[in-house]
Every structure is written in structure tokens, then in C-alpha cells.
């Protein structure tokens, strides 16, 4: 049983038993709960913390846990209908800033216990360098001044490490440390495009980036990608047609297709953007999720850009943990000061203990060992998922098998209802991500994204595909019955 599942089950059981105790009454000791439910002390502590967060119990160090006093009666709800007018009054000349976060939440929401998590966006705990991160955080906490205020741009040593990691002529002075890739993309888009402006995006692309653009009042304009990345001829057409001054792209292990920008297209993309007087935001956050069989990786676009066209986003989060939110935003020229100002206004700085821990982690022998380990594990999981799909679900087309990243991008047969398939899959015990949120305009076909990083291992991948097969059979049967009638006859 997974730890999170154990915590949830214990919390549910204790929640049911709370009526046995009067308000202020003491619950059994942690030791008694460990013995009774045969769980670890950590599980007991987390379950009680969950109930405390819900306001059901109160924990007192050294004394134990007690049933909370009943909450005071809530005041009557106010009238918030006025907000519909206020939030819509942006003006007819601006793009509405309605935000649809469903595509982001699909990869952040934890599915119910027992559901295979094919929708995850981060490494499973078994793949995370938990011991190395814990040791790094402990060492960082003992550093002199570790709890002081850091420079707003980030610790000089950490900026230097990110600059060396990018390569080329990038220097530490051109690097800002930010709190994760999402924050860096938000800062970059706010700095480079005014509200109402078009911004070119790959199609399909990361839903979180589309949500950022729309929340800033920008107009995402799609530029199709194929297995070699963004298509230069269509990119040039899009710049001419829209007058856009920003392109957001992911040249390495593109999300969701897994494509790598072909060597011949790399200089073309920079040349086209430079001719349009535009910036390229390079989303490079999955570089460290390379698979064992990938071969040498191309350098970031930023390493080959002397003219300041590229604003680079690189992160440690994807290769560590969702909570290890340390990222670098790199730019050259006057735009760097604008990026810095926006970040300072938004977040001040990334907490110094986390920056110190990042330095400890990437400087330890455990770091290269971890990267080698996940390279091998991700390849195994990718191959397991690919083989299972080809065996059990050959109807689902797999145009490209990536050599990095953490997911596969599948094309469904024309006419497939993505939402119905996702619902059927969840009933069968597997969570997945429909393709629609990855398109800024009408999608050319139904798609599906399956992550292999957030599951426990190859055995769970195989079981998840078996469950997905059952869901597919259910949806396919419904489609057939809709088109031919329950008895197989054509509808009248």
C-alpha cells in the first residue's frame, strides 16, 4: 500500500470514530494507533495532521491529540454576483482574462487510492532523490547565513552553476533564480508581451503555458509541430500574419509530443525570430529527464544566441520533486532588467535555504548518480508502456517514441470522445489526460497523453494499460451502438 493511501485510509477511519469522544476529549496515543492499525508512526502523524488541518482535532506537543471544539456558526453568505461584472470589465479592445486551469490541474491532482496515475507531471517518490535532497537540505541549514535574505537575483554560486549548465557564452550575471518553471514562464510572458498581444505557441503545447498567456490577456496563436519540432515555414508565416513579438517553444522533448527540434531547424528558428524582431522563450525544463538511449543532447538554443533573442527557462524541479522549486530564467540585454523587476515585485526572491540546498544537491556525488538512475528507469518505463500499448491497444496511434521526457502522446481514431474515454478510464481505475487542453485552437484530431513517470513501476504500467483497454472497449462499444443501434441495424 502506498504511504499516501495509508494516510488517507487512517484519516478516514479516525474521522468516523470522532463521535466517540466529547469535544476536548483525548484520542488514543500515537503508539496505540500504530499498534492498532499496524501502520508507521509517520502515517499516524500525517493522518492526525490532516484531521487537524480540517479543524476536527487539535494536537498539543507532549500531550497528544484531542477532538476539536465545534466551530462557531458561519455567517450568512454575502452576495458576490457583482464580481461577474468587475471581472469582465477589461474593455472591448483587450482579450478576456478568463483562466481555465483544468489542463494544469489534470497533472497536479492526486487520483483516488488505487487509481493508476497516468496523468502525473512529476517523478514518482520511488524515482526522486529523497535521501540526497534531505541530506542537502540538512547541510544547507547549517551553512552560515543560510536563513538570511538572499540576493534578489539568486545566490551567485547557484547562478554560476546554471550558467555553466547552459553553456556557450552565458554568464552568471545573465541568470535569475526563480521559484519553478511555471513562475519563470509567467515572468517572461509578462515582461515580453503587453495585454492583448498575440504570442506564438507550438501546437500542441503545454496547457500551463496557455493558461499563463490567457490570464495575462494574451492571444495564443498556434504554430504546428511535427516529429522534428516547430515547422519553420509556418513559423515565418505566423510572424508575418500576426506581428507577434514572442514565440514560446520547447526544443528538447517537447510537451506533449516528445519531439526534438531538428539540427537544421535550430538556426532557422532563431533567424526567423530575429528577422521579426521577436523573442524566443525556450522552455527547457525537462532536459534532465533524458532516457538512457538518447545519445548526446543538443545544447540549449540560448547557448548559440549572441544577440539576446532567447529567454531561457531551465529547472531542477522535474528531475527532483514537485516541491523542489528551483529554476533559472536567463536572458541577455536590456530585457534582463525588466525580468528582474517583475520577479522582485511578484515574489521578492526564492527562499535562501532552498537555494542553498540546491547548491548542496548539484554539487554532491549523489546528483550524477541520480541522473543516471532516472535515465535508465525512464527508458524502462517508456519501453514497458510502448510495448503494452502496441500489444493491447493497437488502435491508438503512437507517431513518435521520445528519447526523453516522461510521457507518450497518442492519436485516437477520428470521432473518439476524449472526455468519455477519460471518464471510462477513471471508472476502470486509471487516470489519464485528454489531448484537447494542449491545443490553443481547434485540435486536428483527438489525442491522449499518458505519463509513465508518476507510477510505481513497470508492473503498474502494465496493469494501467489493461484497465485502459477495458475503458477503450467500453467507449468503442458505446460509439458502435450510437452509430448502428443496439441490435446492429442502422438508425432510421
C-alpha positions as CSV (number, residue, x, y, z in Angstrom):
1,X,0.0,0.0,0.0
2,X,1.3,3.5,-0.9
3,X,2.1,5.8,2.0
4,X,-0.4,8.4,0.8
5,X,-3.1,5.7,0.6
6,X,-2.3,4.5,4.1
7,X,-2.6,8.1,5.4
8,X,-5.9,8.6,3.7
9,X,-7.4,5.4,5.0
10,X,-6.3,6.0,8.6
11,X,-7.7,9.6,8.5
12,X,-11.0,8.3,7.2
13,X,-11.2,5.7,10.0
14,X,-10.3,8.2,12.7
15,X,-12.8,10.7,11.2
16,X,-15.6,8.0,11.6
17,X,-14.7,7.4,15.2
18,X,-14.5,11.0,16.4
19,X,-18.1,10.9,17.7
20,X,-16.9,8.5,20.4
21,X,-15.1,11.5,22.0
22,X,-16.6,14.6,23.5
23,X,-15.3,18.0,22.4
24,X,-11.9,18.3,24.0
25,X,-11.7,14.6,24.7
26,X,-8.3,12.9,24.2
27,X,-7.8,10.5,21.3
28,X,-5.6,7.3,21.7
29,X,-1.9,7.9,21.8
30,X,0.2,7.7,18.6
31,X,1.7,4.5,19.9
32,X,-1.7,2.9,20.4
33,X,-2.8,3.9,16.9
34,X,0.4,2.4,15.5
35,X,-0.2,-0.9,17.2
36,X,-4.0,-1.0,16.5
37,X,-3.8,-0.1,12.8
38,X,-0.4,-1.6,12.0
39,X,1.0,1.5,10.4
40,X,4.1,3.5,10.8
41,X,4.4,6.4,13.2
42,X,4.9,8.7,10.2
43,X,1.5,7.6,8.8
44,X,-0.2,8.3,12.2
45,X,1.4,11.7,12.4
46,X,0.3,12.6,8.8
47,X,-3.2,11.4,9.4
48,X,-3.6,13.4,12.5
49,X,-2.1,16.5,10.7
50,X,-4.8,16.0,8.0
51,X,-7.6,16.0,10.6
52,X,-6.0,19.0,12.3
53,X,-6.0,20.9,9.0
54,X,-9.7,20.1,8.6
55,X,-10.4,21.5,12.1
56,X,-11.5,18.2,13.5
57,X,-8.7,17.6,16.0
58,X,-6.2,19.7,17.9
59,X,-2.7,18.4,18.5
60,X,-0.7,19.5,21.5
61,X,3.0,18.7,21.6
62,X,3.8,16.4,24.5
63,X,0.1,16.0,25.4
64,X,-1.5,14.2,22.4
65,X,-4.4,14.8,20.0
66,X,-7.9,16.0,21.2
67,X,-11.2,16.3,19.4
68,X,-11.7,19.9,18.5
69,X,-14.5,22.1,19.8
70,X,-17.3,22.5,17.3
71,X,-16.9,25.5,15.0
72,X,-18.9,28.6,15.6
73,X,-21.8,29.2,13.3
74,X,-20.9,30.6,10.0
75,X,-22.1,34.0,9.0
76,X,-24.6,34.1,6.2
77,X,-23.0,34.1,2.7
78,X,-22.7,37.5,1.1
79,X,-23.7,38.5,-2.4
80,X,-20.7,38.1,-4.8
81,X,-22.6,38.4,-8.0
82,X,-21.0,41.9,-8.5
83,X,-17.7,40.2,-9.3
84,X,-19.1,38.9,-12.6
85,X,-19.3,42.4,-13.8
86,X,-15.9,43.5,-12.3
87,X,-14.0,40.6,-13.8
88,X,-15.5,41.1,-17.2
89,X,-14.9,44.8,-17.5
90,X,-11.5,44.6,-19.2
91,X,-12.6,46.6,-22.2
92,X,-13.6,45.6,-25.7
93,X,-10.1,46.1,-27.0
94,X,-8.5,43.5,-24.7
95,X,-8.6,39.8,-24.6
96,X,-10.7,38.4,-21.7
97,X,-8.6,37.1,-18.9
98,X,-10.8,34.1,-18.0
99,X,-8.4,31.4,-16.8
100,X,-9.0,27.7,-17.5
101,X,-6.6,25.8,-15.2
102,X,-8.1,22.3,-15.9
103,X,-5.1,21.3,-18.1
104,X,-2.7,22.2,-15.3
105,X,-4.8,20.6,-12.5
106,X,-5.0,17.3,-14.5
107,X,-1.3,16.8,-13.8
108,X,-1.4,18.1,-10.3
109,X,-4.4,16.5,-8.8
110,X,-3.8,13.2,-7.0
111,X,-6.2,10.5,-8.1
112,X,-8.1,8.4,-5.5
113,X,-6.2,5.5,-3.9
114,X,-5.8,2.5,-6.1
115,X,-6.0,4.5,-9.4
116,X,-3.1,4.2,-11.7
117,X,-1.7,7.7,-12.2
118,X,-1.0,8.1,-15.9
119,X,-1.8,11.8,-15.6
120,X,1.1,12.8,-13.4
121,X,3.6,15.5,-14.2
122,X,6.4,14.7,-11.7
123,X,8.5,11.7,-10.7
124,X,7.1,9.0,-8.5
125,X,8.5,9.1,-5.0
126,X,10.5,5.9,-5.8
127,X,12.3,7.9,-8.5
128,X,13.0,11.0,-6.5
129,X,16.4,11.5,-4.8
130,X,14.7,11.8,-1.4
131,X,17.7,10.9,0.7
132,X,20.0,13.2,-1.3
133,X,17.6,16.1,-1.0
134,X,17.1,15.5,2.7
135,X,20.9,15.4,3.2
136,X,21.3,18.5,1.1
137,X,18.7,20.4,3.0
138,X,20.2,19.4,6.3
139,X,23.7,20.6,5.2
140,X,22.2,23.8,3.8
141,X,20.5,24.6,7.1
142,X,23.9,24.5,8.8
143,X,25.6,26.9,6.4
144,X,26.4,30.3,7.9
145,X,23.7,32.8,7.0
146,X,21.5,30.1,5.4
147,X,18.4,31.7,6.9
148,X,19.3,35.2,5.9
149,X,17.9,37.2,3.0
150,X,19.5,36.2,-0.4
151,X,20.3,38.5,-3.3
152,X,17.1,39.0,-5.2
153,X,18.7,37.6,-8.4
154,X,19.7,34.4,-6.5
155,X,22.9,33.1,-4.9
156,X,25.9,33.9,-7.1
157,X,27.2,30.3,-6.9
158,X,23.8,28.9,-8.0
159,X,23.6,31.4,-10.8
160,X,27.1,30.4,-11.9
161,X,26.1,26.7,-11.9
162,X,23.1,27.3,-14.1
163,X,25.2,29.5,-16.5
164,X,27.7,26.7,-16.9
165,X,24.9,24.2,-17.4
166,X,23.5,26.2,-20.3
167,X,27.0,26.7,-21.8
168,X,28.0,29.0,-24.7
169,X,28.8,32.5,-23.6
170,X,26.1,32.7,-20.9
171,X,27.4,34.2,-17.7
172,X,26.1,34.2,-14.1
173,X,25.2,37.9,-14.4
174,X,22.5,36.9,-17.0
175,X,20.8,34.4,-14.7
176,X,17.9,34.9,-12.3
177,X,16.9,32.2,-9.9
178,X,13.1,31.7,-9.8
179,X,10.6,29.5,-7.9
180,X,10.0,26.8,-10.6
181,X,9.4,26.8,-14.3
182,X,5.7,28.0,-14.1
183,X,6.8,31.1,-12.3
184,X,9.6,31.7,-14.8
185,X,7.3,31.4,-17.8
186,X,4.8,33.8,-16.1
187,X,7.5,36.4,-15.6
188,X,8.8,36.0,-19.1
189,X,5.4,36.4,-20.8
190,X,4.5,39.4,-18.6
191,X,7.8,41.0,-19.5
192,X,7.7,40.4,-23.2
193,X,4.1,40.9,-24.4
194,X,1.5,43.6,-23.4
195,X,-2.1,42.6,-22.8
196,X,-4.0,41.9,-25.9
197,X,-0.9,41.0,-27.9
198,X,-0.5,37.8,-29.9
199,X,2.0,35.2,-28.7
200,X,3.1,32.3,-30.9
201,X,2.9,28.9,-29.3
202,X,3.6,25.4,-30.5
203,X,0.6,23.3,-31.4
204,X,0.1,21.2,-29.4
205,X,1.8,22.7,-26.3
206,X,1.9,22.7,-22.5
207,X,-1.6,23.7,-21.1
208,X,0.0,25.6,-18.2
209,X,1.7,27.9,-20.6
210,X,-1.6,28.5,-22.4
211,X,-3.2,29.3,-19.1
212,X,-0.4,31.8,-18.3
213,X,-0.9,33.6,-21.6
214,X,-4.7,33.8,-21.3
215,X,-4.5,35.0,-17.7
216,X,-2.2,37.8,-18.9
217,X,-4.7,38.8,-21.6
218,X,-2.5,37.5,-24.4
219,X,-3.7,35.7,-27.6
220,X,-2.0,32.3,-28.1
221,X,-1.6,31.7,-31.9
222,X,-0.7,28.1,-32.8
223,X,2.2,27.0,-34.9
224,X,2.1,23.3,-35.7
225,X,4.9,20.9,-34.8
226,X,5.9,17.6,-36.2
227,X,8.4,14.9,-35.1
228,X,11.3,17.4,-35.8
229,X,9.8,20.2,-33.7
230,X,8.2,23.5,-34.8
231,X,7.9,24.0,-38.5
232,X,10.0,27.0,-39.7
233,X,7.9,27.9,-42.8
234,X,4.7,28.0,-40.8
235,X,6.5,29.9,-38.0
236,X,7.6,32.6,-40.5
237,X,4.0,32.8,-41.8
238,X,2.7,33.2,-38.3
239,X,5.1,36.1,-37.5
240,X,4.1,37.9,-40.7
241,X,0.4,37.3,-40.3
242,X,0.2,38.4,-36.6
243,X,3.0,40.8,-36.0
244,X,3.8,38.8,-32.8
245,X,7.0,39.6,-30.9
246,X,7.2,36.4,-28.8
247,X,7.4,32.6,-29.6
248,X,7.3,30.1,-26.8
249,X,8.8,26.8,-27.7
250,X,10.3,23.6,-26.2
251,X,13.1,22.5,-28.5
252,X,14.0,19.4,-26.4
253,X,11.5,16.7,-25.6
254,X,8.5,18.9,-26.4
255,X,5.5,18.6,-24.2
256,X,3.3,16.7,-25.2
257,X,4.8,15.2,-28.4
258,X,8.3,14.5,-27.2
259,X,9.8,15.9,-30.3
260,X,13.4,17.3,-30.5
261,X,14.0,20.4,-32.7
262,X,16.0,19.1,-35.7
263,X,19.6,20.4,-36.1
264,X,18.7,22.1,-39.4
265,X,15.7,23.9,-37.9
266,X,17.5,25.3,-34.8
267,X,19.3,28.2,-36.7
268,X,16.2,28.7,-38.8
269,X,14.0,29.4,-35.8
270,X,16.5,31.9,-34.4
271,X,16.9,33.6,-37.8
272,X,13.1,33.9,-38.3
273,X,12.6,35.3,-34.8
274,X,15.4,37.7,-35.2
275,X,14.1,39.0,-38.5
276,X,10.7,39.5,-36.9
277,X,12.2,41.5,-34.0
278,X,10.9,38.8,-31.7
279,X,12.0,36.9,-28.6
280,X,12.0,33.1,-28.2
281,X,11.1,31.8,-24.8
282,X,12.9,28.5,-24.6
283,X,11.2,26.1,-22.2
284,X,14.0,23.7,-21.3
285,X,12.7,22.3,-18.0
286,X,12.8,18.5,-19.0
287,X,16.4,18.4,-20.2
288,X,17.5,16.3,-17.2
289,X,14.8,13.7,-18.0
290,X,16.8,12.2,-20.8
291,X,16.5,8.5,-21.5
292,X,19.4,6.1,-21.3
293,X,19.4,5.5,-25.1
294,X,19.1,9.2,-26.2
295,X,22.7,9.8,-27.2
296,X,24.3,13.3,-26.9
297,X,21.8,16.1,-26.4
298,X,21.8,19.3,-28.4
299,X,22.8,22.4,-26.4
300,X,20.1,24.9,-25.5
301,X,19.2,27.5,-28.1
302,X,20.4,30.1,-25.6
303,X,24.0,28.7,-25.9
304,X,24.0,29.6,-29.6
305,X,22.4,33.0,-29.3
306,X,24.7,36.0,-29.1
307,X,22.0,38.5,-29.9
308,X,19.7,38.1,-26.9
309,X,16.8,36.6,-28.9
310,X,16.4,33.7,-26.5
311,X,15.0,33.9,-23.0
312,X,15.9,30.5,-21.4
313,X,13.9,28.7,-18.7
314,X,15.7,25.7,-17.0
315,X,14.7,23.9,-13.9
316,X,15.7,21.3,-11.3
317,X,12.1,20.5,-10.3
318,X,11.3,17.9,-12.9
319,X,14.3,15.8,-12.1
320,X,13.8,16.0,-8.3
321,X,10.4,16.7,-6.8
322,X,7.4,19.0,-7.3
323,X,8.3,20.7,-4.1
324,X,11.9,21.4,-5.1
325,X,11.0,24.5,-6.9
326,X,14.4,26.0,-8.1
327,X,14.6,27.3,-11.6
328,X,16.7,29.7,-13.7
329,X,15.5,32.4,-16.0
330,X,18.3,33.5,-18.3
331,X,18.4,36.5,-20.7
332,X,20.8,38.9,-22.4
333,X,20.5,42.6,-22.9
334,X,18.0,45.2,-21.6
335,X,15.2,42.7,-21.2
336,X,17.1,41.2,-18.2
337,X,16.3,44.2,-16.0
338,X,12.7,44.0,-16.9
339,X,12.5,40.3,-16.0
340,X,14.3,41.1,-12.7
341,X,11.9,43.9,-11.8
342,X,8.8,41.8,-12.5
343,X,10.2,38.9,-10.4
344,X,11.1,41.1,-7.5
345,X,7.6,42.6,-7.5
346,X,5.9,39.2,-7.7
347,X,8.0,37.1,-5.3
348,X,10.9,39.1,-3.9
349,X,13.2,36.1,-4.1
350,X,13.4,32.3,-3.8
351,X,13.9,31.3,-0.1
352,X,17.6,31.0,0.7
353,X,17.5,27.6,2.4
354,X,16.1,26.1,-0.8
355,X,18.8,27.8,-2.9
356,X,21.5,26.5,-0.5
357,X,20.0,23.0,-0.7
358,X,20.1,23.1,-4.5
359,X,23.8,24.0,-4.4
360,X,24.4,21.2,-2.0
361,X,22.5,18.7,-4.1
362,X,24.0,19.5,-7.6
363,X,27.5,19.6,-6.0
364,X,27.2,16.2,-4.4
365,X,28.3,12.8,-5.8
366,X,24.6,11.7,-5.4
367,X,23.5,14.1,-8.2
368,X,25.1,12.4,-11.3
369,X,24.2,9.0,-9.8
370,X,20.6,10.1,-9.6
371,X,20.5,11.4,-13.2
372,X,22.0,8.1,-14.4
373,X,19.4,6.2,-12.4
374,X,16.4,8.1,-13.7
375,X,17.7,7.9,-17.3
376,X,17.7,4.1,-17.0
377,X,14.3,3.9,-15.2
378,X,12.5,6.3,-17.6
379,X,13.7,4.2,-20.6
380,X,12.5,1.0,-19.0
381,X,9.1,2.6,-18.2
382,X,8.8,4.1,-21.7
383,X,9.5,0.8,-23.3
384,X,7.1,-1.0,-21.0
385,X,4.3,1.4,-21.8
386,X,5.1,1.4,-25.5
387,X,5.1,-2.4,-25.7
388,X,1.9,-2.7,-23.6
389,X,0.0,-0.2,-25.9
390,X,1.1,-1.9,-29.1
391,X,0.0,-5.3,-27.7
392,X,-3.3,-4.4,-26.1
393,X,-4.4,-1.1,-27.8
394,X,-3.0,-1.2,-31.4
395,X,-5.9,1.1,-32.5
396,X,-4.2,4.0,-30.7
397,X,-1.5,5.5,-33.0
398,X,1.9,6.4,-31.5
399,X,3.5,8.7,-34.0
400,X,6.7,9.2,-32.1
401,X,8.6,7.4,-29.3
402,X,10.6,10.0,-27.5
403,X,14.1,9.7,-26.1
404,X,13.4,11.9,-23.1
405,X,10.6,13.3,-21.0
406,X,8.0,11.4,-19.1
407,X,5.0,10.7,-21.3
408,X,3.7,9.4,-24.6
409,X,1.4,11.3,-27.0
410,X,-1.2,9.1,-28.7
411,X,-3.6,9.9,-31.5
412,X,-7.0,8.4,-31.1
413,X,-9.2,7.3,-34.0
414,X,-11.3,10.1,-35.6
415,X,-14.5,10.6,-33.8
416,X,-13.3,9.4,-30.4
417,X,-14.8,11.3,-27.5
418,X,-11.8,12.1,-25.3
419,X,-13.9,13.1,-22.3
420,X,-15.9,9.9,-22.5
421,X,-12.7,7.9,-22.6
422,X,-11.2,9.7,-19.7
423,X,-14.3,9.2,-17.6
424,X,-14.5,5.5,-18.6
425,X,-10.8,5.1,-17.7
426,X,-11.3,6.6,-14.3
427,X,-14.1,4.2,-13.6
428,X,-11.7,1.4,-14.6
429,X,-9.1,2.7,-12.2
430,X,-6.7,4.7,-14.4
431,X,-6.3,8.5,-14.6
432,X,-5.2,10.0,-17.9
433,X,-5.0,13.4,-19.7
434,X,-7.2,14.2,-22.7
435,X,-5.5,16.0,-25.5
436,X,-7.9,18.9,-26.0
437,X,-6.3,21.3,-23.4
438,X,-2.9,21.1,-25.3
439,X,-4.3,22.9,-28.3
440,X,-4.8,26.7,-28.4
441,X,-7.3,26.4,-31.3
442,X,-9.4,23.5,-32.7
443,X,-7.4,20.3,-32.5
444,X,-6.8,18.4,-35.7
445,X,-7.7,15.0,-34.1
446,X,-8.5,13.5,-30.7
447,X,-5.4,12.7,-28.6
448,X,-4.3,11.3,-25.3
449,X,-1.3,11.9,-23.1
450,X,0.0,9.1,-20.9
451,X,2.7,9.8,-18.3
452,X,5.0,6.9,-17.2
453,X,6.9,8.9,-14.5
454,X,4.3,9.2,-11.8
455,X,3.5,5.4,-11.5
456,X,5.1,3.0,-9.1
457,X,6.9,0.9,-11.8
458,X,6.6,-1.4,-14.8
459,X,4.1,-3.7,-13.2
460,X,1.7,-0.8,-12.5
461,X,2.2,0.4,-16.1
462,X,1.1,-2.9,-17.5
463,X,-1.9,-3.0,-15.2
464,X,-2.8,0.5,-16.1
465,X,-2.8,-0.4,-19.8
466,X,-5.0,-3.4,-19.1
467,X,-7.5,-1.1,-17.4
468,X,-7.3,1.4,-20.2
469,X,-8.1,-1.4,-22.6
470,X,-11.3,-2.1,-20.7
471,X,-12.2,1.5,-20.8
472,X,-11.5,1.7,-24.5
473,X,-13.7,-1.3,-25.2
474,X,-16.5,0.3,-23.2
475,X,-16.2,3.6,-25.2
476,X,-15.8,1.8,-28.5
477,X,-18.9,-0.2,-27.8
478,X,-20.9,2.9,-27.0
479,X,-19.7,4.5,-30.2
480,X,-20.8,1.5,-32.2
481,X,-24.1,1.3,-30.5
482,X,-24.7,5.0,-31.2
483,X,-23.9,4.7,-34.9
484,X,-25.6,1.3,-35.6
485,X,-28.3,0.8,-33.0
486,X,-28.3,-1.7,-30.2
487,X,-29.3,-4.6,-32.5
488,X,-26.6,-3.7,-35.1
489,X,-29.0,-2.1,-37.5
490,X,-28.5,1.3,-39.0
491,X,-30.5,4.1,-37.3
492,X,-33.7,5.1,-39.1
